[in-house]
Amino acid sequence: MPKDHLNTVFKGALILSISSLVAKILSAVYRIPLQNIVGNTGFYVYQQIYPLYGIGMTFALNGFPNFISKLVAEQPDETSKSLIARRAFHILSGLSLVVFFGLQLGATWIAAHMGDVNLAPIISAVAWMFVFMPWLATGRGYYQGKFLMGPTAVSQLIEQVVRVAIIIMAAYFSVRLGWDNYRMGTWAMSSAPLAAICSSLIFTAFGLRYLLAPAPAPTHPLPSYRKLTKRFVIEGGTLCLVAAVVILLQLVDSFTVMRGLVHQGQLPEVAKALKGVYDRGQPLVQLGLVVATAFSATLLPALTDALAKRQPIEFKRQTQAMVHVSLALSMAATVGLVALMPQINRLLFGSLEGTTALRIYIISILFAALITTYTSVLQSLNEYTAMIIGIIAGLATKVLANYIFVVHYGINGASAVTVLSLAVMFAVMWLGSPEDLQQVLLESGYLIKLLALSAVMGIVVILSCHQITALVGPILANTRGMAGIITVIGVLIGVLVFVAGAVYARLFTIREWLVLPYGKRLIKAVAKGKEHHS
């Protein structure tokens, strides 16, 4: 690969990574003020339908664009690239229309099986975003296939900013004008198609030129619609499935948690509020995953480059660095959030309701981060079997166990099954991965060091929080302001303990430290310290 082209690829990957990071943070953070404005029941109404939106955006943002970019990159000339994009658009249009009409006609049936028929108008509102999914996915995939990441990055940011703005406005006006929660939910979910329209405008010129204008004569043979559809279902479907793992688990929750709580004996209104409390865990897990996977993702271009150049030793080193960094950050985030959960719950959501359920739910970060990292490596190796079996096994666990656990243990049970499902997914992927990839977790006592260090950090943070609470008194400690102060102090103590312990225990190699923020400075500081003492 020429150097200029390689630089273009890396710059494009960086632009897309930054925009994805910003979009993920926006997607997680807005739900905190939303819950504060509309309360637990209002949050339940929004979160019940959110997985349908999440699946649609995963298709339009990650799964199908990545597959279409691969199709486009395979073509030998510009005409073939435009024609394959056109065929992809036709196939996706058929798929999206089936989904759109299925949601519109089945809205009442779906809402009834979620345990709340009042959700039907909200399902109808979110269905409209699937009409724009082919346009978005094809536009993004076409430009990514030509290594131009700018249009995808811009459309992604526009979609999130517009959607978040509409949701917060809908929540605000619902309180000011006295709307019920379902009317608020309908307006909030109308943000999905409106944001899709705005982000689609980026691809207007592309669409008019390549999708809607008369097709040019082909210069090379193209795969038939039948073969292309088969590839869409198998390859594209796998990419979509991988990208939507956490959202699919949330979809199972939408159909089982509310109904399970009612079967347990809760009144419907109480069950709705409890589901809203349970849903507090989702933005926290999203934020934790952003932290856990953002820095390890910077190693992906180097991983791909090592594979392309057939450098197995370098590939193994990059893989080890990626897994170690992701696991360490996800473990630190998980333990820190579990330790600080009472304060975080009070600070962000104004109460201590569901603290135990949220503590259990937060453990999802650990397994979800490992799944994300391992799927990236397995995809680069074109190893899809372990991924598919793992995802199916995890989803089957959630579907079979969730309702039963909710009936017996309430929202604590739902949290436990989510963690169990992700653990099953990862275990199957790990066991089905090549032996070298399995050994990455077990080499040089890394896992034992990390577990010991995380335990020490968690204990120190919990004891510090208890000490501060004892000093200020229970009344002041229960205010949101003091919860915020304790949280900040707890985070700083946790970071200091973890970093100092990682340096002392030699948890990371120099390569792994360099991936982390300020890692280079830390290496220099430690080296200077050793010189000073010698």
C-alpha positions as CSV (number, residue, x, y, z in Angstrom):
1,M,0.0,0.0,0.0
2,P,1.6,3.4,-1.0
3,K,2.6,5.6,1.9
4,D,0.3,8.5,0.9
5,H,-2.7,6.1,0.6
6,L,-1.8,4.6,4.0
7,N,-1.7,8.0,5.6
8,T,-5.1,8.8,4.1
9,V,-6.5,5.6,5.6
10,F,-5.1,6.3,9.0
11,K,-6.3,9.9,9.0
12,G,-9.7,8.8,7.9
13,A,-9.8,6.1,10.7
14,L,-8.8,8.8,13.2
15,I,-11.6,11.2,12.0
16,L,-14.2,8.5,12.2
17,S,-12.9,7.3,15.6
18,I,-13.2,10.8,17.1
19,S,-16.7,11.4,15.7
20,S,-17.8,8.0,16.9
21,L,-16.4,8.8,20.4
22,V,-18.2,12.1,20.5
23,A,-21.4,10.5,19.2
24,K,-21.2,7.7,21.8
25,I,-20.7,10.2,24.7
26,L,-23.7,12.2,23.5
27,S,-25.8,9.1,23.2
28,A,-25.0,8.1,26.8
29,V,-25.0,11.5,28.5
30,Y,-28.4,12.9,27.2
31,R,-30.3,10.2,29.0
32,I,-29.2,11.5,32.4
33,P,-31.0,14.9,32.1
34,L,-33.9,13.1,30.3
35,Q,-34.4,10.9,33.4
36,N,-34.1,13.9,35.7
37,I,-36.8,15.9,33.7
38,V,-39.4,13.2,33.1
39,G,-38.8,10.8,36.1
40,N,-38.6,7.1,36.3
41,T,-41.9,6.3,34.5
42,G,-41.1,8.8,31.7
43,F,-37.7,7.3,31.3
44,Y,-39.2,3.8,31.2
45,V,-41.5,4.9,28.3
46,Y,-38.5,6.1,26.3
47,Q,-36.2,3.2,27.1
48,Q,-38.8,0.6,26.2
49,I,-38.7,1.6,22.6
50,Y,-35.1,2.8,22.5
51,P,-33.7,-0.7,21.4
52,L,-35.7,-0.5,18.2
53,Y,-34.1,2.8,17.4
54,G,-30.7,1.5,18.5
55,I,-30.9,-1.5,16.2
56,G,-31.9,0.7,13.2
57,M,-29.0,3.1,13.8
58,T,-26.6,0.2,14.3
59,F,-27.6,-1.1,10.8
60,A,-27.3,2.4,9.3
61,L,-24.1,3.4,11.1
62,N,-21.9,0.4,11.6
63,G,-23.1,-3.0,10.3
64,F,-24.3,-2.4,6.7
65,P,-21.9,0.6,6.0
66,N,-18.9,-1.6,6.9
67,F,-20.2,-4.4,4.7
68,I,-21.0,-2.0,1.8
69,S,-17.5,-0.4,2.1
70,K,-16.0,-3.8,1.7
71,L,-18.1,-4.4,-1.5
72,V,-17.1,-1.0,-2.9
73,A,-13.4,-1.5,-2.1
74,E,-13.5,-4.9,-4.0
75,Q,-14.5,-3.2,-7.3
76,P,-11.8,-2.4,-9.9
77,D,-13.1,1.0,-11.2
78,E,-15.4,3.9,-10.4
79,T,-18.3,2.7,-12.5
80,S,-18.3,-0.7,-10.8
81,K,-18.1,1.0,-7.4
82,S,-21.2,3.2,-8.2
83,L,-23.1,0.2,-9.6
84,I,-22.5,-2.1,-6.6
85,A,-23.6,0.8,-4.3
86,R,-26.8,1.1,-6.4
87,R,-27.5,-2.6,-6.0
88,A,-26.8,-2.5,-2.3
89,F,-29.2,0.5,-2.0
90,H,-32.0,-1.6,-3.8
91,I,-31.5,-4.6,-1.5
92,L,-31.5,-2.4,1.6
93,S,-34.6,-0.5,0.4
94,G,-36.5,-3.8,0.2
95,L,-35.3,-4.8,3.7
96,S,-36.1,-1.4,5.2
97,L,-39.6,-1.4,3.8
98,V,-40.3,-4.8,5.2
99,V,-39.2,-3.6,8.7
100,F,-41.1,-0.3,8.3
101,F,-44.4,-1.9,7.4
102,G,-43.8,-4.7,10.0
103,L,-43.4,-2.1,12.8
104,Q,-46.3,0.0,11.6
105,L,-48.8,-2.9,11.2
106,G,-47.5,-4.7,14.2
107,A,-47.1,-1.7,16.6
108,T,-50.1,-2.7,18.8
109,W,-49.1,-6.4,18.9
110,I,-45.5,-5.5,19.8
111,A,-46.6,-3.0,22.5
112,A,-49.0,-5.6,24.0
113,H,-46.2,-8.2,24.2
114,M,-44.1,-5.5,26.0
115,G,-46.9,-5.4,28.5
116,D,-48.1,-1.8,27.7
117,V,-50.4,-1.1,24.6
118,N,-49.9,2.6,25.1
119,L,-46.4,2.3,23.6
120,A,-47.9,1.6,20.1
121,P,-47.8,5.2,18.8
122,I,-44.1,5.5,19.9
123,I,-43.3,2.3,17.9
124,S,-45.0,3.8,14.9
125,A,-43.0,7.0,15.3
126,V,-39.6,5.3,15.4
127,A,-40.5,3.0,12.5
128,W,-40.1,6.0,10.1
129,M,-36.3,6.1,10.6
130,F,-36.0,2.7,8.7
131,V,-37.2,4.5,5.6
132,F,-33.9,6.5,5.6
133,M,-31.7,3.6,6.6
134,P,-30.8,2.5,3.0
135,W,-29.8,6.1,2.0
136,L,-27.6,6.6,5.1
137,A,-26.0,3.1,5.0
138,T,-25.2,3.2,1.3
139,G,-23.8,6.7,1.4
140,R,-21.6,6.0,4.4
141,G,-20.5,2.6,3.0
142,Y,-19.6,4.1,-0.4
143,Y,-17.4,6.8,0.9
144,Q,-15.8,4.5,3.5
145,G,-15.1,2.0,0.7
146,K,-13.1,4.8,-1.0
147,F,-11.4,5.6,2.3
148,L,-13.2,8.9,2.7
149,M,-14.4,9.0,6.3
150,G,-15.4,12.7,6.5
151,P,-19.0,12.3,5.2
152,T,-19.7,9.4,7.6
153,A,-18.2,11.4,10.5
154,V,-20.2,14.5,9.8
155,S,-23.5,12.7,9.2
156,Q,-23.0,10.8,12.4
157,L,-22.5,13.9,14.5
158,I,-25.4,15.7,12.8
159,E,-27.7,12.7,13.6
160,Q,-26.8,12.7,17.2
161,V,-26.9,16.4,17.9
162,V,-30.3,16.8,16.2
163,R,-31.7,13.8,17.9
164,V,-30.5,14.8,21.4
165,A,-31.7,18.4,21.0
166,I,-35.2,17.2,20.0
167,I,-35.4,14.7,22.8
168,I,-34.4,17.2,25.5
169,M,-36.9,19.8,24.0
170,A,-39.7,17.2,24.0
171,A,-38.9,16.4,27.7
172,Y,-38.9,20.1,28.6
173,F,-42.1,20.9,26.9
174,S,-43.8,17.8,28.3
175,V,-43.3,19.1,31.8
176,R,-44.1,22.7,30.9
177,L,-47.3,21.8,29.0
178,G,-48.4,18.9,31.2
179,W,-48.2,16.1,28.5
180,D,-48.5,12.5,29.6
181,N,-45.4,10.3,29.4
182,Y,-46.6,8.5,26.2
183,R,-47.1,11.8,24.3
184,M,-43.6,12.8,25.5
185,G,-42.2,9.5,24.3
186,T,-43.8,9.8,20.9
187,W,-42.3,13.3,20.4
188,A,-38.9,12.1,21.7
189,M,-38.8,9.1,19.4
190,S,-39.9,11.3,16.5
191,S,-36.3,12.6,16.8
192,A,-35.1,9.4,15.1
193,P,-36.6,10.0,11.7
194,L,-36.0,13.8,11.9
195,A,-32.4,13.3,12.7
196,A,-32.1,10.7,10.0
197,I,-33.4,13.2,7.4
198,C,-30.9,15.9,8.6
199,S,-27.9,13.5,8.4
200,S,-29.1,12.1,5.0
201,L,-28.7,15.6,3.5
202,I,-24.9,15.0,3.6
203,F,-25.4,12.3,0.9
204,T,-27.8,14.3,-1.4
205,A,-25.2,14.8,-4.2
206,F,-24.0,11.2,-3.9
207,G,-27.6,9.9,-4.0
208,L,-28.7,12.0,-7.0
209,R,-25.6,11.1,-9.0
210,Y,-25.2,7.4,-8.1
211,L,-28.5,6.0,-6.8
212,L,-31.3,7.9,-8.6
213,A,-29.7,8.9,-12.0
214,P,-29.8,6.5,-14.9
215,A,-27.3,3.6,-14.4
216,P,-24.2,3.6,-16.6
217,A,-23.3,0.5,-18.6
218,P,-21.2,-1.9,-16.4
219,T,-17.5,-2.2,-17.3
220,H,-17.0,-5.5,-15.3
221,P,-19.3,-8.4,-14.4
222,L,-21.1,-7.7,-11.1
223,P,-22.5,-10.2,-8.7
224,S,-26.2,-11.0,-9.2
225,Y,-28.9,-9.6,-6.9
226,R,-29.4,-13.2,-5.6
227,K,-25.7,-13.6,-4.7
228,L,-25.4,-10.1,-3.3
229,T,-28.5,-10.6,-1.1
230,K,-27.0,-13.8,0.2
231,R,-23.8,-11.9,1.2
232,F,-25.9,-9.2,2.8
233,V,-27.7,-11.7,5.0
234,I,-24.6,-13.7,6.0
235,E,-21.7,-11.2,6.1
236,G,-23.7,-8.0,6.6
237,G,-26.0,-9.7,9.0
238,T,-23.1,-10.9,11.1
239,L,-21.5,-7.4,11.3
240,C,-24.9,-6.0,12.3
241,L,-25.3,-8.7,14.9
242,V,-21.9,-8.0,16.4
243,A,-22.5,-4.3,16.5
244,A,-25.9,-4.6,18.1
245,V,-25.1,-7.1,20.9
246,V,-25.8,-4.9,23.9
247,I,-28.9,-3.3,22.3
248,L,-30.4,-6.8,21.5
249,L,-30.1,-7.6,25.2
250,Q,-32.0,-4.4,26.0
251,L,-34.7,-5.4,23.5
252,V,-35.2,-8.7,25.5
253,D,-35.5,-6.5,28.6
254,S,-38.3,-4.5,26.9
255,F,-40.3,-7.6,26.4
256,T,-39.7,-9.3,29.7
257,V,-38.8,-6.9,32.6
258,M,-42.1,-5.0,32.8
259,R,-44.2,-8.1,32.4
260,G,-42.1,-10.1,34.9
261,L,-42.5,-7.4,37.5
262,V,-46.3,-7.4,37.1
263,H,-46.3,-11.2,37.4
264,Q,-44.2,-10.8,40.5
265,G,-47.1,-8.9,42.0
266,Q,-46.1,-5.3,41.4
267,L,-48.8,-2.8,40.3
268,P,-48.3,-1.7,36.6
269,E,-47.4,1.8,37.6
270,V,-44.9,0.6,40.1
271,A,-43.5,-1.9,37.6
272,K,-43.0,0.9,35.0
273,A,-41.1,3.1,37.6
274,L,-38.9,0.1,38.6
275,K,-38.1,-0.6,34.9
276,G,-37.1,3.1,34.6
277,V,-34.8,2.7,37.6
278,Y,-33.3,-0.4,36.0
279,D,-32.7,1.5,32.8
280,R,-30.4,4.0,34.6
281,G,-27.7,1.4,34.1
282,Q,-27.7,1.7,30.3
283,P,-26.0,5.2,30.0
284,L,-23.5,4.2,32.8
285,V,-22.5,1.1,30.9
286,Q,-22.3,3.1,27.6
287,L,-20.0,5.6,29.2
288,G,-17.9,2.9,30.8
289,L,-17.5,1.2,27.4
290,V,-16.5,4.4,25.7
291,V,-13.6,4.7,28.2
292,A,-12.7,1.0,28.0
293,T,-12.6,0.7,24.2
294,A,-11.6,4.1,23.0
295,F,-7.9,3.8,23.6
296,S,-7.6,0.1,22.6
297,A,-9.3,1.0,19.3
298,T,-6.3,3.2,18.4
299,L,-4.3,-0.1,17.9
300,L,-6.7,-1.4,15.2
301,P,-4.9,0.2,12.2
302,A,-1.6,-1.2,13.4
303,L,-3.2,-4.6,13.8
304,T,-4.6,-4.5,10.3
305,D,-1.3,-3.4,8.9
306,A,0.6,-6.2,10.6
307,L,-1.9,-8.7,9.3
308,A,-1.6,-7.3,5.7
309,K,2.2,-7.5,5.9
310,R,2.1,-11.0,7.2
311,Q,3.9,-10.2,10.4
312,P,2.6,-12.8,12.9
313,I,4.8,-11.7,15.8
314,E,3.9,-8.1,15.4
315,F,0.2,-9.0,15.1
316,K,0.4,-11.0,18.3
317,R,2.0,-8.1,20.1
318,Q,-0.6,-5.6,18.9
319,T,-3.4,-8.0,19.8
320,Q,-1.9,-8.5,23.3
321,A,-1.7,-4.7,23.8
322,M,-5.2,-4.2,22.6
323,V,-6.7,-6.9,24.9
324,H,-4.6,-5.9,27.9
325,V,-5.5,-2.2,27.6
326,S,-9.2,-2.9,27.0
327,L,-9.4,-5.4,29.9
328,A,-7.5,-3.1,32.4
329,L,-9.6,-0.1,31.6
330,S,-12.9,-2.0,31.7
331,M,-11.9,-3.6,35.0
332,A,-10.9,-0.3,36.5
333,A,-14.2,1.4,35.2
334,T,-16.3,-1.5,36.5
335,V,-14.8,-1.7,40.0
336,G,-14.7,2.1,40.3
337,L,-18.4,2.4,39.3
338,V,-19.4,-0.4,41.6
339,A,-17.6,1.1,44.5
340,L,-19.0,4.6,43.9
341,M,-22.5,3.5,42.8
342,P,-24.5,4.9,45.8
343,Q,-22.9,8.4,45.2
344,I,-23.2,8.2,41.4
345,N,-26.9,7.1,41.7
346,R,-27.6,10.0,44.0
347,L,-25.6,12.5,41.9
348,L,-27.0,11.7,38.5
349,F,-30.5,10.4,39.2
350,G,-31.4,12.0,42.6
351,S,-32.0,8.9,44.6
352,L,-30.5,5.6,45.8
353,E,-33.2,3.4,44.2
354,G,-31.9,0.3,42.5
355,T,-28.3,0.7,43.7
356,T,-27.8,-3.0,44.0
357,A,-29.3,-3.7,40.5
358,L,-27.1,-1.0,39.0
359,R,-24.0,-2.4,40.8
360,I,-24.7,-5.8,39.2
361,Y,-25.5,-4.3,35.8
362,I,-22.3,-2.3,35.7
363,I,-20.3,-5.6,35.6
364,S,-21.6,-5.7,32.0
365,I,-18.8,-3.2,31.1
366,L,-16.1,-5.8,31.7
367,F,-17.6,-8.5,29.4
368,A,-18.9,-6.1,26.8
369,A,-15.5,-4.5,26.4
370,L,-13.8,-7.9,26.0
371,I,-16.4,-8.9,23.4
372,T,-15.9,-5.7,21.5
373,T,-12.1,-6.2,21.5
374,Y,-12.2,-9.9,20.6
375,T,-14.7,-9.4,17.8
376,S,-12.4,-6.7,16.3
377,V,-9.5,-9.2,16.3
378,L,-11.6,-12.1,15.0
379,Q,-13.0,-10.0,12.2
380,S,-9.5,-9.0,11.1
381,L,-8.7,-12.7,10.9
382,N,-12.0,-13.4,9.1
383,E,-13.0,-15.8,11.9
384,Y,-16.8,-15.4,12.2
385,T,-18.0,-18.8,13.5
386,A,-17.0,-18.3,17.2
387,M,-18.6,-14.8,17.1
388,I,-21.9,-16.0,15.7
389,I,-22.2,-19.0,18.0
390,G,-21.2,-16.8,21.0
391,I,-23.8,-14.1,20.3
392,I,-26.5,-16.7,19.7
393,A,-25.6,-18.5,23.0
394,G,-25.6,-15.3,24.9
395,L,-28.9,-14.1,23.5
396,A,-30.5,-17.5,24.1
397,T,-29.4,-17.3,27.7
398,K,-31.0,-13.8,28.1
399,V,-34.3,-14.9,26.4
400,L,-34.6,-18.1,28.4
401,A,-33.6,-16.9,31.8
402,N,-34.6,-13.2,32.0
403,Y,-38.4,-13.5,32.6
404,I,-37.9,-16.2,35.3
405,F,-35.2,-14.2,37.1
406,V,-37.3,-11.0,37.0
407,V,-40.3,-12.8,38.5
408,H,-38.1,-14.2,41.4
409,Y,-35.5,-11.4,41.9
410,G,-37.0,-8.3,40.3
411,I,-34.6,-5.9,38.6
412,N,-31.6,-7.5,40.4
413,G,-32.4,-10.6,38.4
414,A,-32.6,-8.8,35.1
415,S,-29.2,-7.2,35.8
416,A,-27.7,-10.6,36.7
417,V,-29.0,-12.3,33.6
418,T,-27.5,-9.5,31.4
419,V,-24.1,-10.0,32.9
420,L,-24.5,-13.8,32.6
421,S,-25.5,-13.5,28.9
422,L,-22.4,-11.4,28.1
423,A,-20.2,-13.8,30.1
424,V,-21.5,-16.7,28.0
425,M,-20.9,-14.8,24.8
426,F,-17.3,-14.0,25.7
427,A,-16.6,-17.5,27.0
428,V,-17.8,-19.1,23.7
429,M,-15.8,-16.5,21.6
430,W,-12.7,-17.1,23.7
431,L,-12.9,-20.8,23.6
432,G,-13.5,-20.7,19.8
433,S,-10.7,-18.3,19.0
434,P,-7.2,-19.3,17.9
435,E,-4.9,-20.6,20.7
436,D,-2.6,-17.6,20.5
437,L,-5.6,-15.3,21.1
438,Q,-6.7,-17.4,24.0
439,Q,-3.2,-17.2,25.6
440,V,-3.2,-13.4,25.5
441,L,-5.3,-13.3,28.7
442,L,-3.3,-15.9,30.5
443,E,0.3,-14.8,29.8
444,S,2.8,-13.6,32.5
445,G,0.3,-13.6,35.4
446,Y,-1.4,-10.5,33.9
447,L,-4.9,-11.5,35.0
448,I,-3.9,-12.2,38.6
449,K,-2.0,-8.9,38.9
450,L,-5.1,-7.0,37.4
451,L,-7.6,-8.8,39.7
452,A,-5.4,-8.0,42.8
453,L,-4.9,-4.4,41.8
454,S,-8.6,-3.9,41.1
455,A,-9.6,-5.4,44.5
456,V,-7.1,-3.0,46.3
457,M,-8.4,0.0,44.4
458,G,-12.1,-0.9,45.1
459,I,-11.4,-1.4,48.8
460,V,-9.5,1.9,49.1
461,V,-12.2,3.8,47.3
462,I,-15.1,2.4,49.4
463,L,-13.2,3.1,52.7
464,S,-12.4,6.6,51.5
465,C,-16.1,7.3,50.7
466,H,-17.1,5.9,54.1
467,Q,-14.6,8.1,55.9
468,I,-15.8,11.2,54.1
469,T,-19.4,10.3,54.8
470,A,-18.6,9.9,58.5
471,L,-16.8,13.2,58.6
472,V,-19.6,15.3,57.0
473,G,-22.5,13.4,58.6
474,P,-25.4,11.4,57.1
475,I,-27.6,14.4,56.3
476,L,-25.1,16.4,54.3
477,A,-23.7,13.2,52.7
478,N,-27.2,12.4,51.2
479,T,-27.3,15.7,49.2
480,R,-26.6,15.6,45.5
481,G,-23.8,18.3,45.9
482,M,-21.9,16.2,48.5
483,A,-22.5,13.1,46.4
484,G,-20.8,14.9,43.5
485,I,-17.8,15.9,45.7
486,I,-17.4,12.4,47.1
487,T,-17.6,10.9,43.6
488,V,-14.9,13.3,42.3
489,I,-12.6,12.5,45.2
490,G,-13.3,8.8,44.9
491,V,-12.5,8.8,41.1
492,L,-9.2,10.7,41.8
493,I,-8.2,8.3,44.6
494,G,-9.1,5.3,42.4
495,V,-7.1,6.6,39.4
496,L,-4.0,7.3,41.6
497,V,-4.2,3.9,43.3
498,F,-4.7,2.0,40.0
499,V,-1.9,3.9,38.1
500,A,0.6,3.6,41.0
501,G,-0.3,-0.1,41.4
502,A,0.1,-0.7,37.6
503,V,3.5,0.9,37.6
504,Y,4.6,-1.0,40.8
505,A,3.3,-4.4,39.5
506,R,4.6,-3.8,36.0
507,L,1.1,-4.5,34.7
508,F,1.7,-3.0,31.2
509,T,4.6,-3.2,28.7
510,I,6.0,0.1,27.3
511,R,3.9,-0.5,24.2
512,E,0.8,-0.7,26.2
513,W,1.6,2.4,28.3
514,L,2.0,4.4,25.1
515,V,-1.6,3.6,24.1
516,L,-2.9,5.2,27.3
517,P,-3.4,9.0,27.8
518,Y,-0.2,10.6,29.3
519,G,1.4,7.1,29.1
520,K,4.5,8.6,27.5
521,R,4.9,11.2,30.3
522,L,4.5,8.6,32.9
523,I,7.2,6.4,31.4
524,K,9.6,9.3,31.3
525,A,8.7,10.3,35.0
526,V,9.3,6.7,36.2
527,A,12.6,6.5,34.3
528,K,13.8,9.8,35.8
529,G,12.8,8.6,39.3
530,K,14.9,5.4,38.8
531,E,17.9,7.5,37.6
532,H,17.5,9.8,40.7
533,H,17.5,6.9,43.1
534,S,20.4,5.0,41.5
